[in-house]
Amino acid sequence: MVKWYQGDPGAQQQHGFGLYPGHHSKGGAVIAPMDRRTRERYEFVPQAILEKSPAFFTARGISFRKDTDDLNDYQVAELALGGELPFELMRHEGTPVDETEVYLPDVIPLDDIPSVLRRILKELDLSVSVVRWWRRSADTPF
């Protein structure tokens, strides 16, 4: 089980996003819609851009919904690996049509982002070569 801490590390308030074997993805963990309580519990921040469109993921059975935020319209798939590692695939109107952003909970330390992204890519049966960008510095906004 991978654990991340929210708030003061000394407080040891753990958020365990454990992954267990399943049958619904190429890597072995179940990819399922994120439950509403999980979506409300975390602030999701952009951590990567993939060179794949939402249509690519839709063709693989991932459902996106359309919505609007303060800036523009967007498409989002709110998902969880193994029911425990929440993530979002998102594309905002006005961004390149062949790109999808990966959003992760803000409680995940920056140093853990590469391994978390690799795990998500594995479960989606994608190689690291589809990553156009990923956050590498704590100085980056969000």
ABEGO torsion letter per residue (X at the ends): XBBBBBEBAAAGBBBBBBBBBBAABAAGBBBBBBBAAAAAABBBBBABBBBBBAAAAAAAGBBBBBBBBAABBBBBBBBBBGGABBBBBBBBBGBBAABBBBBBBAABBAAAAAAAAAAAAAAAGBBAAABABBBABAABBX
